[in-house]
């Protein structure tokens, strides 16, 4: 599990459900690691439609069900008083998230991160809802994706 720090104070655990290069469901943030682990198991069971034989566990904190991945990530530096929490992921042309989870305490900060192209990348497309911002970048003949979602913060 990896930690991401961005000027906050507390520690949390994130469940991120992905389908290929997209975040399939709103990210969920938990205060206690065992609650996050239990919810990761529940997501895996639901996505496998109760067939646990379809669930692969390549390593701790990771479940794979066909194209779905349930990722358990450790977050550090979360503001206990933040009214919202946004989670961002950047999907490289190789199909891997890097970073897997970046945290933001406001929609504006999260949106700015998602739309800011890195060197050599050209912003090609933007899709926005009140709960997410997704950007497609062109890198030569490839595409990369930045996405931020408002997280569900669980007790």
Order of alpha helices (4+ residues) and beta strands (2+ residues): beta-beta-beta-alpha-beta-beta-beta-beta-beta-alpha-beta-beta-beta-beta
